[in-house]
Amino acid sequence: MKKALMVIESSVREGGTDPIFRIAGEAAKRTKECGAETVINSTIGALMDDNGELVTFKAVYDTLKALPNHLIAGYAGLAGQPDFLEKIIDACFMSCKPEGFIRSIATPGGTGAVRHAFYNYTEFGDTILLTDWFWAPYRTIAHENRRNVKTFQMYNEKGTFNLEAYKKGILELLEKQKRVLTVLNTPAHNPTGYTISDDEWKSIIAFITETALAQPDSKIILLVDLAYIDFAGEGEDARGFMKLLTGLPHNVLPLFAFSASKSYTMYGLRNGAIICVAPTEEIAQEFVNTCTFSNRGSWSNGTRGAMETITKIFSNEELYNQAMAEQSFYKGILKRRAAAFVEEADKIDLGLATYCDGFFISIPCDHPKEVSDNLMKKNTFVVALGKGLRFAPCAVSEEKCRRAPALILQAINEVKKCT
Ligand SMILES: Cc1ncc(COP(=O)(O)O)c(C=O)c1O
């Protein structure tokens, strides 16, 4: 670690270490040199069409561009615009709203929601429990806010949710801290595409309830990161688990990080919310006061035009149906791409982390960095993670999704021979 010059010791950071941005730059360069046809660029975490262009929903951008200037330029309320705060709850739960005191606070994307949860629901220096395959910025957000992270093995030997490891992780942290915050990024987890089933949720909830009742002085915060929810399951079935998160003991708080980035192709508009399903009015009010203060103390307020756009879409049946039709059309494309990748991987025995839905598929392997470097020589750009590779069907055509598994297996075998 470098020595601090002017920043305080704990703020010294290495520059240029983000592996995704580095490899994405390489992929863009190669595409320019060799043409898009020859390059498989699976580094992008956004939905791209088959020509490599970013998908944008017409319902969203026609609405945004038709807003009068003052509804784009004006400040939003500190907590978010009141009508937006209602509509984002609908966008989050649709017809699967749990019982409880539900409140929302606008945040710049799901990232802002994760930040508020980490900052306000754990102590300085506490450890946050994550799955061992995880979205790397969780660690950045934790460290930025002087928290630590600890992981548990996400998959059991059957390739499903490892409840025993999760239980152990929670009990160990409760013993140390008396308070634990866990992040479950489901459905359609990044980077694996895993979705916790409703039966798995029932077991998780039974354990959380039992633990919370046995340790009434403890506090358990369940942060559910919904970044990919609108690209999971059929219809609203990916939201079925939401209704289960209700009637929990009063020392358990479910929080939801909702993001409009993927769901409404609003990545750069920075729009989302943190939503609580509190067991009491007092806990809900405390959530509102605290997260509103956090907005003021970190970014003041959110993007007004983005909030107005969501409000309009959820207030107008025709617009809403149009937005849902666009979402569903692209969800279909994503499903076909992912199915093509999984089918080809199965044919050649390329082992995958259990994939259900979503933007990413993970391939566990040794020496991921070397395998990713090897693939670059084959004009194939796949992100190296700690435990394997991340392939992004969200960014790659179905035809390329079919070609990629054989190239990946070949690279894994070539690296194996050299190590
Ligand atoms: C797992 C996960 N959570 C949250 C986010 C937050 O995204 P945003 O802040 O753009 O809403 C992302 C974005 O890539 C993600 O992959």
The ligand as an SDF file (V2000), in Angstrom:
LIG
                    3D

 16 16  0  0  0  0  0  0  0  0999 V2000
  -25.3680   -6.3180   -8.0160 C   0  0  0  0  0  0  0  0  0  0  0  0
  -25.5630   -4.8760   -8.2930 C   0  0  0  0  0  0  0  0  0  0  0  0
  -26.1160   -4.1290   -7.3560 N   0  0  0  0  0  0  0  0  0  0  0  0
  -26.3290   -2.8270   -7.5300 C   0  0  0  0  0  0  0  0  0  0  0  0
  -25.9620   -2.2070   -8.7030 C   0  0  0  0  0  0  0  0  0  0  0  0
  -26.2320   -0.7440   -8.7280 C   0  0  0  0  0  0  0  0  0  0  0  0
  -26.3450   -0.1460   -9.8990 O   0  0  0  0  0  0  0  0  0  0  0  0
  -26.8350    1.3700   -9.9940 P   0  0  0  0  0  0  0  0  0  0  0  0
  -26.1800    2.1270   -8.9130 O   0  0  0  0  0  0  0  0  0  0  0  0
  -26.4410    1.7880  -11.3500 O   0  0  0  0  0  0  0  0  0  0  0  0
  -28.3130    1.3280   -9.8160 O   0  0  0  0  0  0  0  0  0  0  0  0
  -25.3560   -2.9420   -9.7150 C   0  0  0  0  0  0  0  0  0  0  0  0
  -24.9010   -2.3290  -10.9660 C   0  0  0  0  0  0  0  0  0  0  0  0
  -24.1620   -2.8380  -11.7370 O   0  0  0  0  0  0  0  0  0  0  0  0
  -25.1520   -4.3240   -9.5110 C   0  0  0  0  0  0  0  0  0  0  0  0
  -24.5880   -5.0990  -10.4260 O   0  0  0  0  0  0  0  0  0  0  0  0
  1  2  1  0
  2  3  1  0
  2 15  2  0
  3  4  2  0
  4  5  1  0
  5  6  1  0
  5 12  2  0
  6  7  1  0
  7  8  1  0
  8  9  2  0
  8 10  1  0
  8 11  1  0
 12 13  1  0
 12 15  1  0
 13 14  2  0
 15 16  1  0
M  END
$$$$
